Every structure is written in structure tokens, then in C-alpha cells.
Amino acid sequence: MNKTILITAALLGLTSVAFGAFGAHGLKALITVEAQQTFETGVRYQMYHALLLLFVGSTAAIGQRLQKRIFYCTVFGLLFFSGSIYGLATNSLTGFDFKHIAFITPIGGLLLILAWSFMFVNFLKMNSKNK
């Protein structure tokens, strides 16, 4: 599972940088400044969570079962959160109205919060030998 987490983290980081460059340069003339800022929010959260998965996949402080739970919450959270933000920011460029699925953005945010919460509770439960 660690290899999967680390590969996913690297892929999320790579695509975050690519999406950031695309948003800053490729979309600049096509969408409003407000939409560009919205797009950037999706990119930023994707990068934050790529770094989270790099940590989760490389630490012994989190057990395999919990790593898997954090991994799935993070991946699906990013798909819903950042994915819907990318869609909403570029809504004027597509034939699909992403406003119809905007309700998944907070679901994605909740999944990301859950991932961090699982890690937080795990660290609280660590005994003094593991510090």
C-alpha cells in the first residue's frame, strides 16, 4: 500500500504543478480573474494533500490500516473538492454546467477533513514510547 500511496502522492504533486501552470498561463485569457483564483484554490489544496500523502506513505507512525483509510479519504476528497472546483472555474469553457454538481465540493472537503482527523486522533493515541 505504501508504494501506491507514494506513487499517488507524486502523481498528485506533478499534476498540481501542471494544473497550476495551465491555470496561470493557458486559462489567463479565457476565464475571469475570479475564476482563475478559484482554479488556484483547487491547485493549492491538491498540492497540500499530495504532500500529506507523501508523509502518510513514508512514516511508520501510522499503521497500514489507517494509512489506507487516510489514502482513500484524501483521493476521493480531492476528486470531489479540487475536481469540482476545476470544473466550476472553467464552467464557461465547457458544454456541461458544473453548477449542477457543485454539491460535491463540500463532500470532498469533508473527506479531506476526515483524513486529517484520522491522523490527528492516531497521534493523540500514541503512547510515550512512540514519541
Protein Blocks (a to p, Z undefined) as FASTA:
>chain_A
ZZmmmmmmmmmmmmmmmmmmmmmmmmmmmpcfklmmmmmmmmmmmmmmmmmmmmmmmcck
bcfklmmmmmmmmmmmmmmmmmmmmmmmmmmmpmbdfklmmmmmmmmmmmmmmmmmmmmm
mmmmpcfklZZ
